[in-house]
């Protein structure tokens, strides 16, 4: 199952809990669902592995203290109980694959059971961002100055995009510089897009890579605005 499908399941469940008057549960589902936004084509298994590696490797910064934003009053443990019900529903509906992926997603949450859901979501974003700051590896030896410039271009462009943060003007300049680099090949652009958008997409065109970079910027801007 892809995260896009999981996002829709969470949305339906959120509406059910909200209609039943269980606002904390609905808000928790909305918060966890936000991690799926912009990653529709990533599988649940791949994302779970990404989160597990990111939160285990190295020192993870402590996320901001719990606020009154969505999901703040519900623990990850309670969220896992809700996911267990969704897993059972998927099984009864004949969706064995969906039920298995729901179990995989829930297992990924287990080490964070005592944390508020929104704090967990913030921690995951920080952990993935830290994990993605590793420089792009290039195994081939370069034989001339031109090749050296080409080898350093991908990490340089990635750095410009990250340094822009959520500043629209700075991001637009970084993206324009990226697009104007005629020497940048699709494999390098794809790696930049994957690291910046935190995805595992196998891009088949530069247009698709540029699109995901822009979507990632919009996603992070919206997330930052929610925390204010």
C-alpha positions as CSV (number, residue, x, y, z in Angstrom):
1,X,0.0,0.0,0.0
2,X,1.2,3.5,-0.9
3,X,1.2,6.4,1.6
4,X,-1.4,8.1,-0.6
5,X,-3.9,5.2,0.1
6,X,-3.0,5.3,3.8
7,X,-3.6,9.0,3.9
8,X,-7.1,8.4,2.6
9,X,-7.8,5.7,5.1
10,X,-6.7,8.0,7.9
11,X,-8.9,10.8,6.5
12,X,-12.0,8.5,6.6
13,X,-11.2,7.4,10.2
14,X,-10.6,11.0,11.3
15,X,-14.1,12.0,10.0
16,X,-15.7,9.0,11.8
17,X,-14.1,9.9,15.1
18,X,-14.9,13.6,14.7
19,X,-18.5,12.9,13.9
20,X,-18.7,10.7,17.0
21,X,-17.4,13.7,19.1
22,X,-14.0,12.2,19.8
23,X,-12.0,15.2,18.8
24,X,-8.6,14.2,20.4
25,X,-8.7,10.9,18.4
26,X,-9.6,12.7,15.2
27,X,-6.8,15.3,15.8
28,X,-4.3,12.5,16.4
29,X,-5.2,10.9,13.1
30,X,-5.0,14.2,11.3
31,X,-1.5,14.8,12.7
32,X,-0.1,11.4,11.8
33,X,-1.8,11.6,8.4
34,X,0.3,14.8,7.8
35,X,3.4,12.7,7.5
36,X,1.9,11.1,4.4
37,X,1.3,14.3,2.6
38,X,3.5,14.8,-0.5
39,X,4.7,11.2,-0.4
40,X,1.7,9.5,-2.2
41,X,3.9,7.1,-4.2
42,X,6.1,5.9,-1.3
43,X,5.1,2.5,0.1
44,X,4.2,2.1,3.7
45,X,7.1,-0.4,4.2
46,X,9.6,2.0,2.6
47,X,8.5,4.9,4.7
48,X,8.5,2.9,7.9
49,X,12.1,1.7,7.2
50,X,13.1,5.3,6.5
51,X,11.7,6.5,9.8
52,X,13.2,3.7,11.8
53,X,16.7,4.3,10.3
54,X,16.4,8.1,10.7
55,X,15.4,7.9,14.3
56,X,18.0,5.3,15.3
57,X,21.1,6.6,13.4
58,X,22.9,9.4,15.2
59,X,21.7,11.9,17.8
60,X,18.2,13.1,17.0
61,X,17.4,16.7,18.2
62,X,14.6,16.9,20.7
63,X,11.5,18.2,19.0
64,X,9.7,21.3,20.2
65,X,7.7,20.9,23.4
66,X,4.0,19.8,23.0
67,X,1.7,22.6,22.1
68,X,-2.0,23.0,21.7
69,X,-1.8,22.0,18.0
70,X,-3.5,18.9,16.5
71,X,-2.8,15.7,18.3
72,X,-1.2,17.2,21.4
73,X,-3.5,15.5,23.9
74,X,-3.3,12.0,22.5
75,X,-0.3,9.7,23.0
76,X,1.2,7.5,20.3
77,X,0.1,4.5,22.4
78,X,-3.5,5.5,22.1
79,X,-3.0,6.2,18.4
80,X,-1.6,2.6,18.0
81,X,-4.8,1.3,19.6
82,X,-6.8,3.1,16.9
83,X,-4.6,1.8,14.2
84,X,-5.2,-1.7,15.5
85,X,-9.0,-1.2,15.0
86,X,-8.3,0.0,11.5
87,X,-6.1,-3.0,10.9
88,X,-9.0,-5.3,12.0
89,X,-11.4,-3.4,9.8
90,X,-9.2,-3.9,6.8
91,X,-8.9,-7.6,7.5
92,X,-12.7,-8.0,7.8
93,X,-13.1,-6.1,4.5
94,X,-10.8,-8.5,2.8
95,X,-7.9,-6.1,2.6
96,X,-5.2,-8.4,3.9
97,X,-2.4,-6.4,2.3
98,X,-3.7,-3.1,3.7
99,X,-4.0,-4.7,7.2
100,X,-0.4,-5.9,7.0
101,X,0.8,-2.4,6.1
102,X,-1.3,-0.9,8.9
103,X,0.5,-3.3,11.2
104,X,3.9,-2.3,9.8
105,X,3.1,1.4,10.3
106,X,1.9,0.7,13.9
107,X,5.1,-1.2,14.7
108,X,7.2,1.7,13.5
109,X,5.3,3.9,16.1
110,X,6.0,1.5,19.0
111,X,9.2,3.0,20.4
112,X,7.5,6.3,20.8
113,X,4.4,5.1,22.6
114,X,4.7,7.5,25.5
115,X,5.0,10.6,23.4
116,X,2.2,13.0,22.3
117,X,1.4,12.4,18.6
118,X,2.3,15.9,17.4
119,X,5.6,15.8,19.2
120,X,6.3,12.4,17.5
121,X,5.5,13.9,14.1
122,X,7.8,16.9,14.7
123,X,10.6,14.5,15.8
124,X,10.2,12.3,12.7
125,X,10.5,15.4,10.5
126,X,13.7,16.5,12.3
127,X,15.2,13.0,12.2
128,X,14.5,12.5,8.5
129,X,16.0,15.9,7.7
130,X,19.1,15.1,9.7
131,X,19.5,11.7,8.0
132,X,19.1,13.3,4.6
133,X,22.0,15.8,5.1
134,X,24.6,13.2,4.2
135,X,26.5,14.4,1.1
136,X,25.7,12.8,-2.2
137,X,28.3,10.1,-2.8
138,X,30.1,10.0,-6.2
139,X,32.3,6.9,-6.6
140,X,33.7,7.8,-10.0
141,X,37.1,9.6,-10.1
142,X,37.1,13.0,-11.8
143,X,39.9,13.6,-14.3
144,X,39.6,17.3,-15.0
145,X,38.4,20.7,-13.5
146,X,35.2,20.5,-15.4
147,X,34.4,17.1,-14.0
148,X,35.2,18.5,-10.5
149,X,32.7,21.3,-10.9
150,X,30.1,18.7,-12.1
151,X,30.8,16.4,-9.1
152,X,30.3,19.3,-6.6
153,X,27.1,20.6,-8.3
154,X,24.5,18.2,-6.7
155,X,25.5,18.9,-3.1
156,X,25.8,22.6,-3.8
157,X,22.3,22.8,-5.2
158,X,20.9,20.7,-2.3
159,X,22.6,23.1,0.1
160,X,21.0,26.1,-1.6
161,X,17.6,24.6,-1.4
162,X,17.9,23.7,2.3
163,X,19.4,27.0,3.3
164,X,16.3,28.7,1.7
165,X,14.2,27.1,4.5
166,X,10.6,28.4,4.1
167,X,11.7,31.7,2.5
168,X,9.8,31.8,-0.8
169,X,12.1,34.2,-2.5
170,X,15.3,32.3,-1.5
171,X,13.7,29.0,-2.5
172,X,12.7,30.4,-5.9
173,X,16.3,31.7,-6.5
174,X,17.7,28.3,-5.5
175,X,15.3,26.4,-7.7
176,X,16.0,28.8,-10.7
177,X,19.7,28.2,-10.2
178,X,19.1,24.4,-10.2
179,X,17.0,24.6,-13.4
180,X,19.6,26.7,-15.2
181,X,22.3,24.2,-14.6
182,X,22.5,22.6,-18.0
183,X,25.3,20.2,-17.0
184,X,23.1,18.5,-14.3
185,X,22.1,15.1,-15.4
186,X,18.8,13.4,-14.4
187,X,20.4,10.9,-12.0
188,X,21.9,13.8,-10.0
189,X,18.8,15.8,-10.1
190,X,16.7,12.8,-9.0
191,X,19.0,12.4,-6.0
192,X,18.7,16.0,-5.1
193,X,14.9,15.7,-5.3
194,X,14.8,12.6,-3.2
195,X,17.0,14.1,-0.5
196,X,15.2,17.4,-0.4
197,X,11.6,15.9,-0.6
198,X,12.5,12.9,1.7
199,X,11.1,10.4,-0.8
200,X,12.3,7.2,-2.5
201,X,10.8,8.1,-5.9
202,X,12.5,6.8,-9.0
203,X,12.1,9.9,-11.2
204,X,11.8,9.4,-14.9
205,X,12.0,13.0,-15.9
206,X,13.5,16.3,-14.7
207,X,10.0,17.8,-14.7
208,X,8.8,15.3,-12.1
209,X,11.8,15.9,-10.0
210,X,11.3,19.7,-10.1
211,X,7.7,19.2,-9.2
212,X,8.4,17.1,-6.1
213,X,11.0,19.7,-5.0
214,X,8.3,22.5,-5.2
215,X,5.7,20.3,-3.4
216,X,8.2,19.6,-0.6
217,X,8.8,23.3,-0.1
218,X,5.1,24.0,0.1
219,X,4.6,21.1,2.5
220,X,7.3,22.3,4.9
221,X,6.0,25.8,4.7
222,X,2.5,24.7,5.7
223,X,3.9,22.6,8.5
224,X,5.9,25.5,9.9
225,X,2.8,27.7,9.8
226,X,0.8,25.1,11.8
227,X,3.4,25.2,14.6
228,X,3.1,29.0,15.0
